[in-house]
Amino acid sequence: MTTEHKFKAGQTVMSVKSTNSLIPLGRYQIVRPLPTDGVSNQYRIKSVLDGHERVVRESDLTQR
């Protein structure tokens, strides 16, 4: 199932506490949207604090 991505490249978002995610809480910039993993849309994000990039599900992010 594919749905429209909630966030766009360049947008700043916050990670949310999730039992399914190990990403640290904090501010991230959307690098680019990625295809769904079969459950949720995914994104490549970059930490505003340390520049580390990660791939996360849309459900692990919220608007800033």
CYANA upper distance limits for C-alpha pairs under 8 A (distance plus 0.5 A):
  1 MET  CA     36 THR  CA      8.42
  1 MET  CA     38 GLY  CA      7.19
  1 MET  CA     39 VAL  CA      8.11
  2 THR  CA     36 THR  CA      7.09
  2 THR  CA     41 ASN  CA      8.04
  3 THR  CA     41 ASN  CA      7.91
  5 HIS  CA     33 PRO  CA      7.61
  5 HIS  CA     41 ASN  CA      6.95
  5 HIS  CA     58 GLU  CA      8.45
  6 LYS  CA     58 GLU  CA      8.06
  7 PHE  CA     11 GLN  CA      7.24
  7 PHE  CA     30 ILE  CA      7.91
  7 PHE  CA     33 PRO  CA      8.14
  8 LYS  CA     30 ILE  CA      7.11
  8 LYS  CA     32 ARG  CA      7.56
  8 LYS  CA     33 PRO  CA      7.40
  9 ALA  CA     29 GLN  CA      8.16
  9 ALA  CA     30 ILE  CA      5.38
  9 ALA  CA     31 VAL  CA      5.76
  9 ALA  CA     32 ARG  CA      5.38
  9 ALA  CA     33 PRO  CA      7.31
 10 GLY  CA     29 GLN  CA      6.38
 10 GLY  CA     30 ILE  CA      5.75
 10 GLY  CA     31 VAL  CA      6.70
 10 GLY  CA     32 ARG  CA      8.34
 11 GLN  CA     29 GLN  CA      6.13
 11 GLN  CA     30 ILE  CA      5.95
 12 THR  CA     27 ARG  CA      7.26
 12 THR  CA     28 TYR  CA      6.12
 12 THR  CA     29 GLN  CA      4.92
 12 THR  CA     30 ILE  CA      6.88
 12 THR  CA     63 GLN  CA      7.84
 12 THR  CA     64 ARG  CA      6.98
 13 VAL  CA     27 ARG  CA      6.25
 13 VAL  CA     28 TYR  CA      5.84
 13 VAL  CA     29 GLN  CA      6.66
 13 VAL  CA     30 ILE  CA      7.83
 13 VAL  CA     61 LEU  CA      6.92
 13 VAL  CA     62 THR  CA      6.27
 13 VAL  CA     63 GLN  CA      5.37
 13 VAL  CA     64 ARG  CA      5.38
 14 MET  CA     25 LEU  CA      7.69
 14 MET  CA     26 GLY  CA      6.05
 14 MET  CA     27 ARG  CA      5.10
 14 MET  CA     28 TYR  CA      6.50
 14 MET  CA     61 LEU  CA      6.16
 14 MET  CA     62 THR  CA      5.84
 14 MET  CA     63 GLN  CA      6.72
 14 MET  CA     64 ARG  CA      6.11
 15 SER  CA     23 ILE  CA      7.88
 15 SER  CA     24 PRO  CA      7.76
 15 SER  CA     25 LEU  CA      5.67
 15 SER  CA     26 GLY  CA      6.17
 15 SER  CA     27 ARG  CA      7.11
 15 SER  CA     28 TYR  CA      7.80
 15 SER  CA     60 ASP  CA      6.25
 15 SER  CA     61 LEU  CA      5.10
 15 SER  CA     62 THR  CA      6.83
 16 VAL  CA     25 LEU  CA      6.78
 16 VAL  CA     60 ASP  CA      5.91
 16 VAL  CA     61 LEU  CA      6.17
 16 VAL  CA     62 THR  CA      7.21
 17 LYS  CA     21 SER  CA      8.13
 17 LYS  CA     25 LEU  CA      7.42
 17 LYS  CA     60 ASP  CA      7.83
 18 SER  CA     22 LEU  CA      8.25
 18 SER  CA     60 ASP  CA      7.03
 21 SER  CA     56 VAL  CA      8.33
 21 SER  CA     60 ASP  CA      7.44
 23 ILE  CA     54 ARG  CA      8.49
 26 GLY  CA     47 SER  CA      8.06
 26 GLY  CA     49 LEU  CA      8.49
 27 ARG  CA     47 SER  CA      6.76
 27 ARG  CA     48 VAL  CA      6.23
 27 ARG  CA     49 LEU  CA      7.89
 27 ARG  CA     64 ARG  CA      8.40
 28 TYR  CA     45 ILE  CA      6.50
 28 TYR  CA     46 LYS  CA      5.80
 28 TYR  CA     47 SER  CA      4.94
 28 TYR  CA     48 VAL  CA      5.71
 29 GLN  CA     45 ILE  CA      6.03
 29 GLN  CA     46 LYS  CA      5.71
 29 GLN  CA     47 SER  CA      6.97
 29 GLN  CA     48 VAL  CA      7.04
 30 ILE  CA     43 TYR  CA      7.30
 30 ILE  CA     44 ARG  CA      6.78
 30 ILE  CA     45 ILE  CA      5.09
 30 ILE  CA     46 LYS  CA      7.03
 31 VAL  CA     43 TYR  CA      7.87
 31 VAL  CA     44 ARG  CA      5.88
 31 VAL  CA     45 ILE  CA      5.64
 31 VAL  CA     46 LYS  CA      6.94
 32 ARG  CA     43 TYR  CA      6.41
 32 ARG  CA     44 ARG  CA      5.97
 32 ARG  CA     45 ILE  CA      7.71
 33 PRO  CA     41 ASN  CA      8.30
 33 PRO  CA     42 GLN  CA      6.74
 33 PRO  CA     43 TYR  CA      4.94
 33 PRO  CA     44 ARG  CA      6.87
 34 LEU  CA     41 ASN  CA      7.33
 34 LEU  CA     42 GLN  CA      5.52
 34 LEU  CA     43 TYR  CA      5.53
 34 LEU  CA     44 ARG  CA      7.36
 35 PRO  CA     41 ASN  CA      6.52
 35 PRO  CA     42 GLN  CA      6.56
 36 THR  CA     40 SER  CA      5.79
 36 THR  CA     41 ASN  CA      4.64
 36 THR  CA     42 GLN  CA      6.13
 37 ASP  CA     41 ASN  CA      7.12
 37 ASP  CA     42 GLN  CA      7.43
 40 SER  CA     57 ARG  CA      6.43
 40 SER  CA     58 GLU  CA      6.79
 40 SER  CA     59 SER  CA      7.70
 41 ASN  CA     57 ARG  CA      6.32
 41 ASN  CA     58 GLU  CA      5.92
 42 GLN  CA     55 VAL  CA      7.26
 42 GLN  CA     56 VAL  CA      6.01
 42 GLN  CA     57 ARG  CA      4.85
 42 GLN  CA     58 GLU  CA      6.02
 43 TYR  CA     55 VAL  CA      6.04
 43 TYR  CA     56 VAL  CA      6.01
 43 TYR  CA     57 ARG  CA      6.88
 43 TYR  CA     58 GLU  CA      7.39
 44 ARG  CA     53 GLU  CA      7.26
 44 ARG  CA     54 ARG  CA      6.15
 44 ARG  CA     55 VAL  CA      4.99
 44 ARG  CA     56 VAL  CA      7.10
 45 ILE  CA     53 GLU  CA      5.98
 45 ILE  CA     54 ARG  CA      5.91
 45 ILE  CA     55 VAL  CA      6.71
 45 ILE  CA     56 VAL  CA      7.82
 46 LYS  CA     51 GLY  CA      6.02
 46 LYS  CA     52 HIS  CA      6.03
 46 LYS  CA     53 GLU  CA      4.77
 46 LYS  CA     54 ARG  CA      6.96
 47 SER  CA     51 GLY  CA      5.21
 47 SER  CA     52 HIS  CA      5.84
 47 SER  CA     53 GLU  CA      6.86
 56 VAL  CA     60 ASP  CA      7.10
 57 ARG  CA     61 LEU  CA      7.90
